Amino acid sequence: MAMFETKEQVLEKVMKLDKPLCPHCNKEMNLWESPPFAFSDGLGWDSPYLFVCFNDECPCYLEGWKNLMDNYAQHASYRCIQSPNSTSFDLMPVFSEVGGTGQIIDEEVMAAEEALKESIKKGFSVLAECYVSRDAISVVRMLMDATEPNRVRIKAAEMTGDLAEVEVIDLLNNHRFGNEKLQETVNKAIETIHERHFTRECPFCAEIIKKRAKVCKHCNKDVAGV
């Protein structure tokens, strides 16, 4: 019995194939994501991804408008398609000039998404090593690095709360992270650091003092009960 393949696995395999040339215009066909429904005449899809010719100068597409109007009184045309599971070509009806274009797969976008996934995977791996070695400095460095993926920075913020010393609080307080979720996680990390070290910030001068302090050692203000 063949193993079930996910859409991601199928896409990975299809993207490695050479794109076929349309037999009607000899132009390279586009990789296209099949919609989750079949044609009205019962034609289904044998793959979640197909190759489709979106050349607007293709004779098949140009002649299709007149053919379908003359024979069926339909404002529609055809796009040439090929399944990655077949060597033969077929036709797919489209009902406007932009019909189907929304499912064209932009390979540059796909490549960027794959690069992001790899960057996240690498970032999590580095953070895991830092956690085992209690390397708070590297964790904070990754948190502050705007080139790291946001998911990695959020994880680094969580770990900062568990690993960092009070000295890092000023650095975190004086930086705006530009992302609401990340900023919330950083704020929570600051609270965790204070809890771990039994400290707080003076309500008058914002310097770090002991949680039970009655007088701030920095500004000499009475902070008992404040």
N, C-alpha and C positions, 0 to 999 in steps of 0.2 A: 504494500500500500504506500502511495506517495505521501510524503510529509506535507502538511499544510503550510503554505507560505504566507507571511504577512504582506500587506501592501508595500511596506518599506523594503522587504526582501526582494519583491518583484521589481520595484523601481530600481533598486541597486543593480539587478541583473540587466534590466532593459537599458539603463543608461550606459552600460558597457558595450552595447551593440552599435554597429555602424548604422546611421540613419539611412533608410532607403531613399532612392530617387523616385519621384512621382513618374509613372509611365506616360503621363499625358503631357507634362511640361519639362521633365528631366531636372526639376528643382528638388533640393533636399527637403524632406518632409520634417514636420515638427513633432516633438514628443508631446503627447496629449493625455490628460487624465480623463478616463471614461466617466460619464455621469452615472449616478446610481439607479438608472432606469433604462429600459429598452426602448427601441423605436416603436412607433405605433403599429407597424406591420409585423411586430413580433420578433424582429431581429435583436438578439441580445449581444452581450459583450463577453468574449472569452478571456479577456484580460483587463485588469484595472487601468492599463496604460496602452495606448495605441500610437501609431504614427499617422499623422494627418497632413495633407498638403494644404497650406494656407496661402499659397501664391494666388493673388487676385487676378493674375494674368493667365492662369492655367486654362487651357481650352475647355477642359471638363467643367470647370466652374463657370466660365463665361457662357458657354453654350447651354448649360443647365437651366439658366433663368428662362430662356426662350422655350426650351423643351418642356419644362414643367408648366409654364403658362399656357402654351399651345395645347398640350395634351390633357392637363388636369386643372387648368384655371387656377393654379397656385403660384403665388409670388414666393418662389423658393429656387434653390439650386442644389448642386452636389459638391462635396469635398471628397477627394480620393483618400481612402484610408487603407492601412495595412496593420494586421495584428502581428505582434512580435512572435506569435506562435505559428505563423503561416508565411508562405512565400507569395501567396496570391494577393491581389488588390481588390478592394470593394469600394462602394460609394456610400456616403453618408449625406442625408438631406440637411440643408441649413435654410433657415427662413429669414435671414437678414445678412447684411454684409459683415456683421460682427458675430454672427452665430457661431458659437463654439470657441471663440477666441479667449474667453475667460478661463478655459481649462488648459491653455497652452502652458507647458512647464518651462519656466525661465531657468535655464541651467546655471546661470550666474548666481541667481538667488539660491538655488539648491546647493551650489558649491559653498556659498556663504553660510548657509544653515549647517552644512556638514562641518565646516571649519569651526563654527560656534560650538557645536556638540563636542568636538575634539578638545577645544579650549576649556570647556566646562569639565570634561572628564579629567584632563590634565590638572586643572586647578584643584578639583576635589582630591585627587591623588596626593598632590603636594600638601594640602591642608591635613590630610590624614596622617602623613608622616610628621608634620609639625605637631600635631596633637599628641602623638606617641612620644615624641622627644621633648614636649613642653616648650616648643620654640615659639614663644609669644611674639618676638620681634618680627619674624617672618610672616606670622599671621596678620599682624597689624599692617605690615608693609603691603600685603595683598589686599587688605581692606581699603587702604588709601590709594591703591593703583586704579585709576579710572579706566585703564585699558583691559582690566580683568572683566569677564562676564558678570553681569549683575547677580546671578545666582551664586557665583563663587564669592563675591564680596559679601553677600548676605550671610553665607555660611561662615566666612571669616569674622564677621561682626559677632555672630553667636559665640564663636570660639574665643574671641577677644574677651568677652565677659567672663569666661571660665579660666583664662590663662593670664591675662595682662595685669600689671601692677598699677597702682593709683597714678603713677607718673604719666600714664598715657591719657588720662581723662581730659587734661587741658587740650591735648592735640585733637581729641575727638569733639570736644565742645566747640572748638574754634574752626571746625571744618563743616561745610554744608555739602551734603552728598548728592543733592539734586534728584533723589528718588525717594518717594514717600515711604515705601516698604523698607528700603535700606536705612533711611533715617530713623524709622521706628525701631528697627533692630539694633542700631547703634545706641539709641537712647536707653533701650532695655539693657544693653551690655554695660553701659555706664552705671546703671542701677545695680547690676550684678556685681560689678567691681567694688562698689561702695559696700554692698552687703558682705562680701568676702573679707574686706579689710576693716569693717566696722567704722567707716568714715562717712562724711557727708560734705556738702559745700556750704561755706558760710553764706547766709542770706544777705549779708552786707557787702562783703568784698569778693565773694565767689571763690576764695581760696579753700583748699581741702583741709578739713579739720576732723578730729575724732568725733564720732557720733555722740558720745556722752559729754563732750566739752561744754563748759558753762560760759567760757570767755574765749573768743577767737584769738589765737596766738599771733595772727597776722595784723588784725585791725583793732584788737582789744575791745571789740564790742561785746556786749552781753548777749549770748546766744542761747541761754538756758530757756527751754520751753519754746523756742522759736523754730 
